Amino acid sequence: MATLQLQLVSQGAEGRLFETTFLGKPCLKKERFKKAYRHPVLDEKLTNKRLTQECRSLSKCRSLGIRTPTVYYVDHKTNTIYMEYMKHTVVLKDFIDEHVARGERTILEDLCYNVGYTIGLLHNGDIIHGDLTTSNILVMKRIDKYDCVMIDFGLSINSSLVEDKGVDLYVLEKAFLSTHPNSQDLFDKILAGYCSVARAQKAVVTKLREVRLRGRKRSMVG
C-alpha cells in the first residue's frame, strides 16, 4: 500500500479525515480516535465493531443502488478506512444555504425529494444511518439533475424495526429544521420522496409522529 502526504480535510468527535492517495488514486483516509475515557479493551472492541459496520453499510448501499464512496482498504490495526474521494461534490448543507439565498426553490425541492427517495432505499435495505444530517449528504451534479451521495456511516446499524427507521427520520428532521430554519416545505419534500419508495412508509411515518410527540414532551418536562 502506497500513500503520499496527508492533508487534513476535517475533524470531528469520532475521528479525522485526510486527503491522500491510495495506489495512485486520490482518496480520503478516515481515522478513528481512541477514547481515553473508555477501558482500552472495550474501546478497541467498540471501535473495531463500528469500523466493520461502517464498511458493511457502505458496501450494502452500493448493492442497493445508493451512491456512496467506494471502500479501497480497511486497516483494523489503526482503525482506518481508505475510501474514494468524491470530487466535484458539495455538502448538502452548503448547497441548500446557497440556493436559498438565491431564491432557487425548485432545484431544492427536486433535490430534497431525491434525498428522501434515497433514504427510503436505505431503509428498504434495513440500514439505519444513525446520524442523518445535511452535513452527511453530498450533492453531485449530473447532466440534467442533482444526485445525492450518502456518507459517514460510523453510527449505522442493521435493523428492520419501524421504531429505528422512525427515529432515523426524526434525527434528520431535527437537524434539518434547526440548520435550515423556515424550510418545513423542503423537509416535506424529503418525506414525499421517502414515501414514494419505502415499503413500510405508512408505519414509519406514523412512528415518526410518535417520536415527535415524545420529543416535545421531553422538551416540556425539561
mmCIF file of the C-alpha atoms, coordinates in Angstrom:
data_MODEL
# 
_entry.id   MODEL 
# 
loop_
_atom_site.group_PDB 
_atom_site.id 
_atom_site.type_symbol 
_atom_site.label_atom_id 
_atom_site.label_alt_id 
_atom_site.label_comp_id 
_atom_site.label_asym_id 
_atom_site.label_entity_id 
_atom_site.label_seq_id 
_atom_site.pdbx_PDB_ins_code 
_atom_site.Cartn_x 
_atom_site.Cartn_y 
_atom_site.Cartn_z 
_atom_site.occupancy 
_atom_site.B_iso_or_equiv 
_atom_site.pdbx_formal_charge 
_atom_site.auth_seq_id 
_atom_site.auth_comp_id 
_atom_site.auth_asym_id 
_atom_site.auth_atom_id 
_atom_site.pdbx_PDB_model_num 
ATOM 1   C CA . MET A 1 1   ? 0.000   0.000  0.000   1.00 0.00 ? 1   MET A CA 1 
ATOM 2   C CA . ALA A 1 2   ? 1.457   3.340  -1.061  1.00 0.00 ? 2   ALA A CA 1 
ATOM 3   C CA . THR A 1 3   ? 0.285   6.688  0.261   1.00 0.00 ? 3   THR A CA 1 
ATOM 4   C CA . LEU A 1 4   ? 1.568   10.233 -0.112  1.00 0.00 ? 4   LEU A CA 1 
ATOM 5   C CA . GLN A 1 5   ? 1.486   13.245 2.184   1.00 0.00 ? 5   GLN A CA 1 
ATOM 6   C CA . LEU A 1 6   ? -1.704  13.660 4.198   1.00 0.00 ? 6   LEU A CA 1 
ATOM 7   C CA . GLN A 1 7   ? -3.795  16.817 4.128   1.00 0.00 ? 7   GLN A CA 1 
ATOM 8   C CA . LEU A 1 8   ? -6.371  17.295 6.878   1.00 0.00 ? 8   LEU A CA 1 
ATOM 9   C CA . VAL A 1 9   ? -9.865  17.801 5.431   1.00 0.00 ? 9   VAL A CA 1 
ATOM 10  C CA . SER A 1 10  ? -11.988 17.794 8.578   1.00 0.00 ? 10  SER A CA 1 
ATOM 11  C CA . GLN A 1 11  ? -12.016 16.685 12.193  1.00 0.00 ? 11  GLN A CA 1 
ATOM 12  C CA . GLY A 1 12  ? -14.994 15.621 14.300  1.00 0.00 ? 12  GLY A CA 1 
ATOM 13  C CA . ALA A 1 13  ? -15.781 13.927 17.579  1.00 0.00 ? 13  ALA A CA 1 
ATOM 14  C CA . GLU A 1 14  ? -15.161 10.431 16.205  1.00 0.00 ? 14  GLU A CA 1 
ATOM 15  C CA . GLY A 1 15  ? -12.106 10.941 14.037  1.00 0.00 ? 15  GLY A CA 1 
ATOM 16  C CA . ARG A 1 16  ? -10.140 12.797 11.375  1.00 0.00 ? 16  ARG A CA 1 
ATOM 17  C CA . LEU A 1 17  ? -10.493 12.851 7.604   1.00 0.00 ? 17  LEU A CA 1 
ATOM 18  C CA . PHE A 1 18  ? -7.413  13.283 5.419   1.00 0.00 ? 18  PHE A CA 1 
ATOM 19  C CA . GLU A 1 19  ? -6.958  13.739 1.689   1.00 0.00 ? 19  GLU A CA 1 
ATOM 20  C CA . THR A 1 20  ? -4.235  11.445 0.333   1.00 0.00 ? 20  THR A CA 1 
ATOM 21  C CA . THR A 1 21  ? -3.728  8.780  -2.351  1.00 0.00 ? 21  THR A CA 1 
ATOM 22  C CA . PHE A 1 22  ? -4.101  5.019  -2.434  1.00 0.00 ? 22  PHE A CA 1 
ATOM 23  C CA . LEU A 1 23  ? -2.226  3.083  -5.137  1.00 0.00 ? 23  LEU A CA 1 
ATOM 24  C CA . GLY A 1 24  ? -2.065  6.256  -7.202  1.00 0.00 ? 24  GLY A CA 1 
ATOM 25  C CA . LYS A 1 25  ? -5.752  7.138  -6.779  1.00 0.00 ? 25  LYS A CA 1 
ATOM 26  C CA . PRO A 1 26  ? -6.941  10.237 -4.906  1.00 0.00 ? 26  PRO A CA 1 
ATOM 27  C CA . CYS A 1 27  ? -8.675  9.052  -1.753  1.00 0.00 ? 27  CYS A CA 1 
ATOM 28  C CA . LEU A 1 28  ? -9.855  10.010 1.708   1.00 0.00 ? 28  LEU A CA 1 
ATOM 29  C CA . LYS A 1 29  ? -8.385  8.426  4.801   1.00 0.00 ? 29  LYS A CA 1 
ATOM 30  C CA . LYS A 1 30  ? -10.831 8.219  7.725   1.00 0.00 ? 30  LYS A CA 1 
ATOM 31  C CA . GLU A 1 31  ? -9.009  7.652  11.002  1.00 0.00 ? 31  GLU A CA 1 
ATOM 32  C CA . ARG A 1 32  ? -10.958 6.960  14.204  1.00 0.00 ? 32  ARG A CA 1 
ATOM 33  C CA . PHE A 1 33  ? -9.824  8.359  17.552  1.00 0.00 ? 33  PHE A CA 1 
ATOM 34  C CA . LYS A 1 34  ? -9.069  6.272  20.610  1.00 0.00 ? 34  LYS A CA 1 
ATOM 35  C CA . LYS A 1 35  ? -11.377 7.186  23.506  1.00 0.00 ? 35  LYS A CA 1 
ATOM 36  C CA . ALA A 1 36  ? -9.223  7.801  26.561  1.00 0.00 ? 36  ALA A CA 1 
ATOM 37  C CA . TYR A 1 37  ? -12.216 7.692  28.928  1.00 0.00 ? 37  TYR A CA 1 
ATOM 38  C CA . ARG A 1 38  ? -13.021 4.077  27.967  1.00 0.00 ? 38  ARG A CA 1 
ATOM 39  C CA . HIS A 1 39  ? -11.204 0.958  29.069  1.00 0.00 ? 39  HIS A CA 1 
ATOM 40  C CA . PRO A 1 40  ? -8.637  0.183  26.329  1.00 0.00 ? 40  PRO A CA 1 
ATOM 41  C CA . VAL A 1 41  ? -10.026 -3.318 25.634  1.00 0.00 ? 41  VAL A CA 1 
ATOM 42  C CA . LEU A 1 42  ? -13.609 -2.059 25.469  1.00 0.00 ? 42  LEU A CA 1 
ATOM 43  C CA . ASP A 1 43  ? -12.576 0.881  23.305  1.00 0.00 ? 43  ASP A CA 1 
ATOM 44  C CA . GLU A 1 44  ? -10.795 -1.396 20.855  1.00 0.00 ? 44  GLU A CA 1 
ATOM 45  C CA . LYS A 1 45  ? -13.803 -3.718 20.578  1.00 0.00 ? 45  LYS A CA 1 
ATOM 46  C CA . LEU A 1 46  ? -16.330 -0.900 20.096  1.00 0.00 ? 46  LEU A CA 1 
ATOM 47  C CA . THR A 1 47  ? -14.157 0.962  17.596  1.00 0.00 ? 47  THR A CA 1 
ATOM 48  C CA . ASN A 1 48  ? -13.498 -2.186 15.593  1.00 0.00 ? 48  ASN A CA 1 
ATOM 49  C CA . LYS A 1 49  ? -17.202 -3.067 15.615  1.00 0.00 ? 49  LYS A CA 1 
ATOM 50  C CA . ARG A 1 50  ? -18.197 0.383  14.321  1.00 0.00 ? 50  ARG A CA 1 
ATOM 51  C CA . LEU A 1 51  ? -15.459 0.322  11.712  1.00 0.00 ? 51  LEU A CA 1 
ATOM 52  C CA . THR A 1 52  ? -16.666 -3.042 10.418  1.00 0.00 ? 52  THR A CA 1 
ATOM 53  C CA . GLN A 1 53  ? -20.302 -1.939 10.447  1.00 0.00 ? 53  GLN A CA 1 
ATOM 54  C CA . GLU A 1 54  ? -19.490 1.248  8.543   1.00 0.00 ? 54  GLU A CA 1 
ATOM 55  C CA . CYS A 1 55  ? -17.740 -0.706 5.797   1.00 0.00 ? 55  CYS A CA 1 
ATOM 56  C CA . ARG A 1 56  ? -20.605 -3.194 5.572   1.00 0.00 ? 56  ARG A CA 1 
ATOM 57  C CA . SER A 1 57  ? -23.151 -0.386 5.327   1.00 0.00 ? 57  SER A CA 1 
ATOM 58  C CA . LEU A 1 58  ? -21.184 1.351  2.578   1.00 0.00 ? 58  LEU A CA 1 
ATOM 59  C CA . SER A 1 59  ? -20.896 -1.890 0.618   1.00 0.00 ? 59  SER A CA 1 
ATOM 60  C CA . LYS A 1 60  ? -24.575 -2.777 1.073   1.00 0.00 ? 60  LYS A CA 1 
ATOM 61  C CA . CYS A 1 61  ? -25.640 0.697  -0.044  1.00 0.00 ? 61  CYS A CA 1 
ATOM 62  C CA . ARG A 1 62  ? -23.922 0.243  -3.360  1.00 0.00 ? 62  ARG A CA 1 
ATOM 63  C CA . SER A 1 63  ? -25.667 -3.108 -3.867  1.00 0.00 ? 63  SER A CA 1 
ATOM 64  C CA . LEU A 1 64  ? -28.971 -1.274 -3.274  1.00 0.00 ? 64  LEU A CA 1 
ATOM 65  C CA . GLY A 1 65  ? -28.146 1.317  -5.929  1.00 0.00 ? 65  GLY A CA 1 
ATOM 66  C CA . ILE A 1 66  ? -27.299 4.059  -3.421  1.00 0.00 ? 66  ILE A CA 1 
ATOM 67  C CA . ARG A 1 67  ? -24.310 6.234  -4.259  1.00 0.00 ? 67  ARG A CA 1 
ATOM 68  C CA . THR A 1 68  ? -21.591 6.088  -1.583  1.00 0.00 ? 68  THR A CA 1 
ATOM 69  C CA . PRO A 1 69  ? -17.787 6.305  -1.626  1.00 0.00 ? 69  PRO A CA 1 
ATOM 70  C CA . THR A 1 70  ? -16.079 3.071  -2.648  1.00 0.00 ? 70  THR A CA 1 
ATOM 71  C CA . VAL A 1 71  ? -14.009 1.486  0.122   1.00 0.00 ? 71  VAL A CA 1 
ATOM 72  C CA . TYR A 1 72  ? -10.454 0.762  -1.082  1.00 0.00 ? 72  TYR A CA 1 
ATOM 73  C CA . TYR A 1 73  ? -8.839  -0.649 2.029   1.00 0.00 ? 73  TYR A CA 1 
ATOM 74  C CA . VAL A 1 74  ? -9.528  -1.150 5.752   1.00 0.00 ? 74  VAL A CA 1 
ATOM 75  C CA . ASP A 1 75  ? -6.757  -1.194 8.347   1.00 0.00 ? 75  ASP A CA 1 
ATOM 76  C CA . HIS A 1 76  ? -8.180  -2.629 11.574  1.00 0.00 ? 76  HIS A CA 1 
ATOM 77  C CA . LYS A 1 77  ? -4.915  -2.130 13.458  1.00 0.00 ? 77  LYS A CA 1 
ATOM 78  C CA . THR A 1 78  ? -5.078  1.648  13.040  1.00 0.00 ? 78  THR A CA 1 
ATOM 79  C CA . ASN A 1 79  ? -8.885  1.864  12.763  1.00 0.00 ? 79  ASN A CA 1 
ATOM 80  C CA . THR A 1 80  ? -8.592  3.472  9.352   1.00 0.00 ? 80  THR A CA 1 
ATOM 81  C CA . ILE A 1 81  ? -10.656 3.350  6.153   1.00 0.00 ? 81  ILE A CA 1 
ATOM 82  C CA . TYR A 1 82  ? -9.261  4.390  2.785   1.00 0.00 ? 82  TYR A CA 1 
ATOM 83  C CA . MET A 1 83  ? -12.151 5.350  0.519   1.00 0.00 ? 83  MET A CA 1 
ATOM 84  C CA . GLU A 1 84  ? -12.984 7.060  -2.746  1.00 0.00 ? 84  GLU A CA 1 
ATOM 85  C CA . TYR A 1 85  ? -12.556 10.824 -2.791  1.00 0.00 ? 85  TYR A CA 1 
ATOM 86  C CA . MET A 1 86  ? -15.852 12.141 -4.163  1.00 0.00 ? 86  MET A CA 1 
ATOM 87  C CA . LYS A 1 87  ? -14.577 15.166 -6.064  1.00 0.00 ? 87  LYS A CA 1 
ATOM 88  C CA . HIS A 1 88  ? -16.945 17.649 -7.668  1.00 0.00 ? 88  HIS A CA 1 
ATOM 89  C CA . THR A 1 89  ? -19.453 17.273 -4.853  1.00 0.00 ? 89  THR A CA 1 
ATOM 90  C CA . VAL A 1 90  ? -20.908 19.821 -2.432  1.00 0.00 ? 90  VAL A CA 1 
ATOM 91  C CA . VAL A 1 91  ? -22.112 19.210 1.124   1.00 0.00 ? 91  VAL A CA 1 
ATOM 92  C CA . LEU A 1 92  ? -25.929 19.343 1.116   1.00 0.00 ? 92  LEU A CA 1 
ATOM 93  C CA . LYS A 1 93  ? -25.939 21.937 3.911   1.00 0.00 ? 93  LYS A CA 1 
ATOM 94  C CA . ASP A 1 94  ? -23.891 24.374 1.825   1.00 0.00 ? 94  ASP A CA 1 
ATOM 95  C CA . PHE A 1 95  ? -25.902 23.599 -1.310  1.00 0.00 ? 95  PHE A CA 1 
ATOM 96  C CA . ILE A 1 96  ? -29.186 24.409 0.458   1.00 0.00 ? 96  ILE A CA 1 
ATOM 97  C CA . ASP A 1 97  ? -27.833 27.610 2.017   1.00 0.00 ? 97  ASP A CA 1 
ATOM 98  C CA . GLU A 1 98  ? -26.515 28.825 -1.331  1.00 0.00 ? 98  GLU A CA 1 
ATOM 99  C CA . HIS A 1 99  ? -29.717 28.137 -3.275  1.00 0.00 ? 99  HIS A CA 1 
ATOM 100 C CA . VAL A 1 100 ? -31.989 29.519 -0.545  1.00 0.00 ? 100 VAL A CA 1 
ATOM 101 C CA . ALA A 1 101 ? -30.010 32.761 -0.715  1.00 0.00 ? 101 ALA A CA 1 
ATOM 102 C CA . ARG A 1 102 ? -30.565 32.824 -4.484  1.00 0.00 ? 102 ARG A CA 1 
ATOM 103 C CA . GLY A 1 103 ? -34.259 32.034 -4.134  1.00 0.00 ? 103 GLY A CA 1 
ATOM 104 C CA . GLU A 1 104 ? -33.860 28.898 -6.286  1.00 0.00 ? 104 GLU A CA 1 
ATOM 105 C CA . ARG A 1 105 ? -36.506 26.821 -4.539  1.00 0.00 ? 105 ARG A CA 1 
ATOM 106 C CA . THR A 1 106 ? -37.450 24.452 -7.371  1.00 0.00 ? 106 THR A CA 1 
ATOM 107 C CA . ILE A 1 107 ? -33.969 22.958 -7.560  1.00 0.00 ? 107 ILE A CA 1 
ATOM 108 C CA . LEU A 1 108 ? -34.034 22.372 -3.802  1.00 0.00 ? 108 LEU A CA 1 
ATOM 109 C CA . GLU A 1 109 ? -37.476 20.768 -3.877  1.00 0.00 ? 109 GLU A CA 1 
ATOM 110 C CA . ASP A 1 110 ? -36.358 18.285 -6.542  1.00 0.00 ? 110 ASP A CA 1 
ATOM 111 C CA . LEU A 1 111 ? -33.140 17.520 -4.685  1.00 0.00 ? 111 LEU A CA 1 
ATOM 112 C CA . CYS A 1 112 ? -34.888 17.052 -1.319  1.00 0.00 ? 112 CYS A CA 1 
ATOM 113 C CA . TYR A 1 113 ? -37.333 14.640 -2.954  1.00 0.00 ? 113 TYR A CA 1 
ATOM 114 C CA . ASN A 1 114 ? -34.303 12.696 -4.217  1.00 0.00 ? 114 ASN A CA 1 
ATOM 115 C CA . VAL A 1 115 ? -32.781 12.728 -0.701  1.00 0.00 ? 115 VAL A CA 1 
ATOM 116 C CA . GLY A 1 116 ? -35.969 11.222 0.724   1.00 0.00 ? 116 GLY A CA 1 
ATOM 117 C CA . TYR A 1 117 ? -36.101 8.637  -2.054  1.00 0.00 ? 117 TYR A CA 1 
ATOM 118 C CA . THR A 1 118 ? -32.522 7.615  -1.279  1.00 0.00 ? 118 THR A CA 1 
ATOM 119 C CA . ILE A 1 119 ? -33.241 7.283  2.454   1.00 0.00 ? 119 ILE A CA 1 
ATOM 120 C CA . GLY A 1 120 ? -36.249 5.143  1.530   1.00 0.00 ? 120 GLY A CA 1 
ATOM 121 C CA . LEU A 1 121 ? -33.936 2.795  -0.382  1.00 0.00 ? 121 LEU A CA 1 
ATOM 122 C CA . LEU A 1 122 ? -31.614 2.795  2.619   1.00 0.00 ? 122 LEU A CA 1 
ATOM 123 C CA . HIS A 1 123 ? -34.426 1.697  4.935   1.00 0.00 ? 123 HIS A CA 1 
ATOM 124 C CA . ASN A 1 124 ? -35.696 -0.871 2.444   1.00 0.00 ? 124 ASN A CA 1 
ATOM 125 C CA . GLY A 1 125 ? -32.295 -2.487 2.893   1.00 0.00 ? 125 GLY A CA 1 
ATOM 126 C CA . ASP A 1 126 ? -32.697 -2.254 6.706   1.00 0.00 ? 126 ASP A CA 1 
ATOM 127 C CA . ILE A 1 127 ? -29.787 0.170  7.006   1.00 0.00 ? 127 ILE A CA 1 
ATOM 128 C CA . ILE A 1 128 ? -30.238 2.768  9.738   1.00 0.00 ? 128 ILE A CA 1 
ATOM 129 C CA . HIS A 1 129 ? -27.794 5.614  9.143   1.00 0.00 ? 129 HIS A CA 1 
ATOM 130 C CA . GLY A 1 130 ? -27.803 6.834  12.736  1.00 0.00 ? 130 GLY A CA 1 
ATOM 131 C CA . ASP A 1 131 ? -26.585 10.369 12.002  1.00 0.00 ? 131 ASP A CA 1 
ATOM 132 C CA . LEU A 1 132 ? -28.677 11.794 9.163   1.00 0.00 ? 132 LEU A CA 1 
ATOM 133 C CA . THR A 1 133 ? -27.883 15.491 8.771   1.00 0.00 ? 133 THR A CA 1 
ATOM 134 C CA . THR A 1 134 ? -27.354 17.794 5.810   1.00 0.00 ? 134 THR A CA 1 
ATOM 135 C CA . SER A 1 135 ? -23.624 17.610 6.592   1.00 0.00 ? 135 SER A CA 1 
ATOM 136 C CA . ASN A 1 136 ? -23.574 13.845 5.945   1.00 0.00 ? 136 ASN A CA 1 
ATOM 137 C CA . ILE A 1 137 ? -25.043 14.002 2.453   1.00 0.00 ? 137 ILE A CA 1 
ATOM 138 C CA . LEU A 1 138 ? -23.162 15.202 -0.617  1.00 0.00 ? 138 LEU A CA 1 
ATOM 139 C CA . VAL A 1 139 ? -24.649 16.666 -3.791  1.00 0.00 ? 139 VAL A CA 1 
ATOM 140 C CA . MET A 1 140 ? -23.290 15.624 -7.180  1.00 0.00 ? 140 MET A CA 1 
ATOM 141 C CA . LYS A 1 141 ? -24.358 17.346 -10.385 1.00 0.00 ? 141 LYS A CA 1 
ATOM 142 C CA . ARG A 1 142 ? -25.374 15.218 -13.339 1.00 0.00 ? 142 ARG A CA 1 
ATOM 143 C CA . ILE A 1 143 ? -26.114 16.449 -16.863 1.00 0.00 ? 143 ILE A CA 1 
ATOM 144 C CA . ASP A 1 144 ? -29.727 17.353 -16.139 1.00 0.00 ? 144 ASP A CA 1 
ATOM 145 C CA . LYS A 1 145 ? -30.165 16.773 -12.405 1.00 0.00 ? 145 LYS A CA 1 
ATOM 146 C CA . TYR A 1 146 ? -28.526 16.581 -8.981  1.00 0.00 ? 146 TYR A CA 1 
ATOM 147 C CA . ASP A 1 147 ? -27.858 13.274 -7.237  1.00 0.00 ? 147 ASP A CA 1 
ATOM 148 C CA . CYS A 1 148 ? -27.132 12.725 -3.564  1.00 0.00 ? 148 CYS A CA 1 
ATOM 149 C CA . VAL A 1 149 ? -24.239 10.739 -2.112  1.00 0.00 ? 149 VAL A CA 1 
ATOM 150 C CA . MET A 1 150 ? -24.627 9.262  1.370   1.00 0.00 ? 150 MET A CA 1 
ATOM 151 C CA . ILE A 1 151 ? -21.568 9.423  3.633   1.00 0.00 ? 151 ILE A CA 1 
ATOM 152 C CA . ASP A 1 152 ? -20.430 8.877  7.241   1.00 0.00 ? 152 ASP A CA 1 
ATOM 153 C CA . PHE A 1 153 ? -21.977 5.577  8.316   1.00 0.00 ? 153 PHE A CA 1 
ATOM 154 C CA . GLY A 1 154 ? -19.942 5.424  11.531  1.00 0.00 ? 154 GLY A CA 1 
ATOM 155 C CA . LEU A 1 155 ? -23.087 5.130  13.687  1.00 0.00 ? 155 LEU A CA 1 
ATOM 156 C CA . SER A 1 156 ? -25.072 2.925  11.310  1.00 0.00 ? 156 SER A CA 1 
ATOM 157 C CA . ILE A 1 157 ? -26.774 -0.326 12.286  1.00 0.00 ? 157 ILE A CA 1 
ATOM 158 C CA . ASN A 1 158 ? -28.783 -3.037 10.568  1.00 0.00 ? 158 ASN A CA 1 
ATOM 159 C CA . SER A 1 159 ? -32.407 -3.042 11.728  1.00 0.00 ? 159 SER A CA 1 
ATOM 160 C CA . SER A 1 160 ? -35.824 -3.845 10.305  1.00 0.00 ? 160 SER A CA 1 
ATOM 161 C CA . LEU A 1 161 ? -37.598 -2.167 13.243  1.00 0.00 ? 161 LEU A CA 1 
ATOM 162 C CA . VAL A 1 162 ? -40.063 0.581  12.356  1.00 0.00 ? 162 VAL A CA 1 
ATOM 163 C CA . GLU A 1 163 ? -39.004 2.370  15.559  1.00 0.00 ? 163 GLU A CA 1 
ATOM 164 C CA . ASP A 1 164 ? -35.398 2.664  14.370  1.00 0.00 ? 164 ASP A CA 1 
ATOM 165 C CA . LYS A 1 165 ? -36.450 3.950  10.954  1.00 0.00 ? 165 LYS A CA 1 
ATOM 166 C CA . GLY A 1 166 ? -38.793 6.496  12.508  1.00 0.00 ? 166 GLY A CA 1 
ATOM 167 C CA . VAL A 1 167 ? -36.038 7.720  14.818  1.00 0.00 ? 167 VAL A CA 1 
ATOM 168 C CA . ASP A 1 168 ? -33.650 7.944  11.847  1.00 0.00 ? 168 ASP A CA 1 
ATOM 169 C CA . LEU A 1 169 ? -36.091 10.302 10.108  1.00 0.00 ? 169 LEU A CA 1 
ATOM 170 C CA . TYR A 1 170 ? -36.652 12.254 13.325  1.00 0.00 ? 170 TYR A CA 1 
ATOM 171 C CA . VAL A 1 171 ? -32.909 12.841 13.714  1.00 0.00 ? 171 VAL A CA 1 
ATOM 172 C CA . LEU A 1 172 ? -32.844 14.209 10.165  1.00 0.00 ? 172 LEU A CA 1 
ATOM 173 C CA . GLU A 1 173 ? -35.918 16.381 10.732  1.00 0.00 ? 173 GLU A CA 1 
ATOM 174 C CA . LYS A 1 174 ? -34.495 17.926 13.907  1.00 0.00 ? 174 LYS A CA 1 
ATOM 175 C CA . ALA A 1 175 ? -31.133 18.581 12.266  1.00 0.00 ? 175 ALA A CA 1 
ATOM 176 C CA . PHE A 1 176 ? -32.709 19.864 9.042   1.00 0.00 ? 176 PHE A CA 1 
ATOM 177 C CA . LEU A 1 177 ? -35.103 22.355 10.638  1.00 0.00 ? 177 LEU A CA 1 
ATOM 178 C CA . SER A 1 178 ? -32.535 23.648 13.133  1.00 0.00 ? 178 SER A CA 1 
ATOM 179 C CA . THR A 1 179 ? -29.855 24.085 10.460  1.00 0.00 ? 179 THR A CA 1 
ATOM 180 C CA . HIS A 1 180 ? -32.235 25.448 7.816   1.00 0.00 ? 180 HIS A CA 1 
ATOM 181 C CA . PRO A 1 181 ? -34.983 27.498 9.523   1.00 0.00 ? 181 PRO A CA 1 
ATOM 182 C CA . ASN A 1 182 ? -38.250 28.156 7.660   1.00 0.00 ? 182 ASN A CA 1 
ATOM 183 C CA . SER A 1 183 ? -37.681 25.103 5.468   1.00 0.00 ? 183 SER A CA 1 
ATOM 184 C CA . GLN A 1 184 ? -40.538 22.831 6.567   1.00 0.00 ? 184 GLN A CA 1 
ATOM 185 C CA . ASP A 1 185 ? -41.665 22.669 2.915   1.00 0.00 ? 185 ASP A CA 1 
ATOM 186 C CA . LEU A 1 186 ? -38.303 21.201 1.922   1.00 0.00 ? 186 LEU A CA 1 
ATOM 187 C CA . PHE A 1 187 ? -38.452 18.565 4.633   1.00 0.00 ? 187 PHE A CA 1 
ATOM 188 C CA . ASP A 1 188 ? -41.969 17.731 3.442   1.00 0.00 ? 188 ASP A CA 1 
ATOM 189 C CA . LYS A 1 189 ? -40.394 17.032 0.030   1.00 0.00 ? 189 LYS A CA 1 
ATOM 190 C CA . ILE A 1 190 ? -37.951 14.662 1.721   1.00 0.00 ? 190 ILE A CA 1 
ATOM 191 C CA . LEU A 1 191 ? -40.876 12.807 3.293   1.00 0.00 ? 191 LEU A CA 1 
ATOM 192 C CA . ALA A 1 192 ? -42.686 12.704 -0.059  1.00 0.00 ? 192 ALA A CA 1 
ATOM 193 C CA . GLY A 1 193 ? -39.639 11.148 -1.721  1.00 0.00 ? 193 GLY A CA 1 
ATOM 194 C CA . TYR A 1 194 ? -39.303 8.690  1.151   1.00 0.00 ? 194 TYR A CA 1 
ATOM 195 C CA . CYS A 1 195 ? -42.955 7.619  0.955   1.00 0.00 ? 195 CYS A CA 1 
ATOM 196 C CA . SER A 1 196 ? -42.701 7.099  -2.801  1.00 0.00 ? 196 SER A CA 1 
ATOM 197 C CA . VAL A 1 197 ? -40.355 4.126  -2.374  1.00 0.00 ? 197 VAL A CA 1 
ATOM 198 C CA . ALA A 1 198 ? -40.151 2.975  1.281   1.00 0.00 ? 198 ALA A CA 1 
ATOM 199 C CA . ARG A 1 199 ? -42.000 -0.326 1.696   1.00 0.00 ? 199 ARG A CA 1 
ATOM 200 C CA . ALA A 1 200 ? -43.117 0.373  5.274   1.00 0.00 ? 200 ALA A CA 1 
ATOM 201 C CA . GLN A 1 201 ? -43.689 4.074  4.698   1.00 0.00 ? 201 GLN A CA 1 
ATOM 202 C CA . LYS A 1 202 ? -47.084 4.311  6.451   1.00 0.00 ? 202 LYS A CA 1 
ATOM 203 C CA . ALA A 1 203 ? -45.843 2.596  9.611   1.00 0.00 ? 203 ALA A CA 1 
ATOM 204 C CA . VAL A 1 204 ? -42.574 4.565  9.627   1.00 0.00 ? 204 VAL A CA 1 
ATOM 205 C CA . VAL A 1 205 ? -44.284 7.954  9.184   1.00 0.00 ? 205 VAL A CA 1 
ATOM 206 C CA . THR A 1 206 ? -46.733 7.054  11.962  1.00 0.00 ? 206 THR A CA 1 
ATOM 207 C CA . LYS A 1 207 ? -43.768 6.168  14.163  1.00 0.00 ? 207 LYS A CA 1 
ATOM 208 C CA . LEU A 1 208 ? -42.104 9.462  13.203  1.00 0.00 ? 208 LEU A CA 1 
ATOM 209 C CA . ARG A 1 209 ? -45.163 11.329 14.513  1.00 0.00 ? 209 ARG A CA 1 
ATOM 210 C CA . GLU A 1 210 ? -44.999 9.339  17.768  1.00 0.00 ? 210 GLU A CA 1 
ATOM 211 C CA . VAL A 1 211 ? -41.297 10.121 18.193  1.00 0.00 ? 211 VAL A CA 1 
ATOM 212 C CA . ARG A 1 212 ? -42.024 13.811 17.593  1.00 0.00 ? 212 ARG A CA 1 
ATOM 213 C CA . LEU A 1 213 ? -44.577 13.769 20.423  1.00 0.00 ? 213 LEU A CA 1 
ATOM 214 C CA . ARG A 1 214 ? -42.116 12.043 22.756  1.00 0.00 ? 214 ARG A CA 1 
ATOM 215 C CA . GLY A 1 215 ? -39.507 14.671 21.904  1.00 0.00 ? 215 GLY A CA 1 
ATOM 216 C CA . ARG A 1 216 ? -41.909 17.512 22.607  1.00 0.00 ? 216 ARG A CA 1 
ATOM 217 C CA . LYS A 1 217 ? -42.929 16.019 25.940  1.00 0.00 ? 217 LYS A CA 1 
ATOM 218 C CA . ARG A 1 218 ? -39.281 15.703 26.989  1.00 0.00 ? 218 ARG A CA 1 
ATOM 219 C CA . SER A 1 219 ? -38.719 19.330 25.998  1.00 0.00 ? 219 SER A CA 1 
ATOM 220 C CA . MET A 1 220 ? -41.709 20.475 28.063  1.00 0.00 ? 220 MET A CA 1 
ATOM 221 C CA . VAL A 1 221 ? -40.577 18.494 31.109  1.00 0.00 ? 221 VAL A CA 1 
ATOM 222 C CA . GLY A 1 222 ? -37.095 19.905 30.715  1.00 0.00 ? 222 GLY A CA 1 
# 
